[in-house]
Amino acid sequence: MRITGISTHVVGTPWRNLTYVQVHTDEGLTGVGETRMLGRTDALIGYLREAEANHVAGSDPFAVEDLVRRMKYGDYGRAGEIVMSGIAVVEMACWDIKGKALGVPVWQLLGGKVTDRVKAYANGWYTTERTPEAYHEAASAVVARGYRALKIDPFGTGHFELDQEETRYAVSLIEAVRDAIGPDTELMLEMHGRFSPSTAVRIAHEMAPFRPAWLEEPVPPENLKALAKVAGRVDVPIATGERIHDRFEFRELFESQAADIIQPDVGHIGGILETRKLAATAETHYTLIAPHNVGGSVLTAAGLQVAGCTPNFKILEHFNDFADADIKKVVRGAPQVDPATGCFELSDAPGLGVELDVDAAAEFPQQQARFDLWADGWEKRQPK
């Protein structure tokens, strides 16, 4: 079997463009991959056009390791976010092809399952007025849908510092959310790399009564010593990693022991097997993995393949029940959260277990998507 070519399909919303890639073969099997770029969708498509000619066309889709190695190192220049995302979508699609050809799910090819279900946490649910009353109502709706975990950034446009008035307001939002969801639902506190170490520590102490499940990206991601400074002064688990695009770059993070949970994005870090390798390294450091997942249903399905065979997998992020939920219809077999358990059931379907509906995808043309965390009202995900 050989790859004959690839095709790209961009599904657009005002705040995110989702790039789907189909990999076609000479035996009629087609696989699909997905990633979500921020402001770099056209650059990704341009890279994929070159990579198709230089590396992908004519390759054996079963030889995933070889194809990834050639795409990553065959152009000599150091691979960054665009290249690693391009590798990821092609790599996912190759695993999809391999699973379909062999009649087994991808998790079976990566060692077999260690669980039947994967806990989900909701994100994108607080696209409402930024008031305690509105957040209480929105959080109640999340729990009513069966979720046992949810994440929120309540910090407005905070950057490095957060004054006392805005801090008190953020605390009031979290107090309202905790009241709505009860004591047992996990509440992840997102900081989006906003703060200086001292500010992050102060806010973490203010939020401690509401028992956050983790503190995510409390400081910008470039300085791991700053992250370690925070980790050493708070009792809340630290989560980070969505903006690291190569598993080799996690080495220093592991050595610092500054993170309790790592959050690679399967669509940015080179795909399914790269994420599984990273998870194995994390396990040796007693670190959990909870992938960043702001994509659509194909990316969710890919994350579930990793979850199914990974002992130290904690939980999977899910946007698509809340923020622009209509895009779920572009994927047949889209994973769904079971309201009885708050979990995804692991699928036995071959490959990734999903199919891209190209006609449905065409109903959501690419947009000039914008997501600016420093703009007022960013949480509504309705950029002007």
Secondary structure, DSSP 8 states (H G I E B T S, - for coil): --EEEEEEEEEE-SS-EEEEEEEEETTS-EEEEEEEESS-HHHHHHHHHHHIIIIITT--TT-HHHHHHHHHHTT-S---HHHHHHHHHHHHHHHHHHHHHHTSBHHHHTT--S-SEEEEEE-S---S-SSHHHHHHHHHHHHHTT-SEEEE---TT--B---HHHHHHHHHHHHHHHHHH-SSSEEEEE-TT-B-HHHHHHHHHHHGGG--SEEE--S-TT-HHHHHHHHTT-SS-EEE-TT--SGGGGHHHHHHT--SEE--BTTTTT-HHHHHHHHHHHHHTT-EE--B--S-HHHHHHHHHHHHT-TTB--EEE-TTTTTGGGGGGEET---EETTTTEEE---SSBTS-EE-HHHHTTS--------TTSTTGGG----
